[in-house]
Amino acid sequence: MKTILAIDTATSAGSAAVCRGTKLLSENYFNTGARHAERLTAAIDRALIDADLALEEVDLFAVTRGPGSFTGVRVGMAAAKGLALALNKPLVGISSLQALAMNAAGCADQVCALLDARKKEVYAGLYHVRQGRAAACCPERVASPAAIVERISETTLFVGEGAMVYRELIESALGTRARFVEGPLNWPRASMAALLAAADAQMFQPGDGRLVKPVYLRASEAEIAWQKRRSEEALQG
C-alpha cells in the first residue's frame, strides 16, 4: 500500500493528511481564512509527526488543483510540487470539487458540490459517490447558482460553502428535492483527496508532477485586467 501525503488549500480552509492506502493515519485541519502560506508547512509537519512518519517515507503526494481560491490553489500547488520534485516522488492533482463531494460518501442521491466563486457565481460539479469514489456526472463549470439549479431535477445533496451561501435560492427552486450537509462537511479535506489518489496510486510515476496544472475555470482578476487593457489598446490603434 502506498503512503500518501495530501494537501488541500483550495478554499478558506486548509489541511494536510497522511494515508496508507485507504487508511487515514493523520490529518491536520485549519480554517483561519487566507493564511495558507503561514499555516501549511506547520500542518504538513504535524500530520507527519502524528502519523509517526518521516517525509522521505511518503510514496505519493496529492494536492487539490482547484477550482477555488486562486491564491490558495497556488500555495498548495507550489508546496506539493516542491516536495515531489525534491524527493523525486509522484504527484497527482485532485479536483477540489471531487474531494468535496467525497464528504457525502454513503449518500444514495446525486451530490452537487458548490464552492463560492464570488461575483454571484459558484464553481459546481455533479457527482454520484459509489464504492468510496465520487464519479462526475458532467464537466465542472462556473456559473450563477440559478443556472446550476435549473439543470437539476432529481433529489440532490448539496455540499460546500457555495451551498451555504445560496441555500435559500436552492431551497426556493427545488423544495424538498434539495438536501444539505452541515458544518465542517462543507469544506474540502486533504484526507478525501488522499483517498481519491489511493484508488489509482500505482499509476503515478516520479516526474508526473510537472503535468499537474491548477484548474481555475475562469480567469483571475489580473488576467481580466490584462485582457481589458489589451482590448483598449487595440481599439486605440
KAPE-V495482 format. One record per helix or strand. SS is the DSSP state (H for helix, E for strand). FROM is the first residue (numbers start at 1). LEN is the number of residues. If there is no record, write none. Layout:
ss	from	len
SS	FROM	LEN
SS	FROM	LEN
//
This chain:
ss	from	len
E	3	6
E	14	7
E	23	8
H	36	15
H	55	3
E	60	7
H	70	18
E	90	6
H	96	9
E	110	9
E	121	10
E	133	4
E	141	3
H	145	5
E	156	4
H	161	5
H	167	11
E	178	3
H	183	4
H	190	9
H	201	3
H	208	4
H	221	15
//
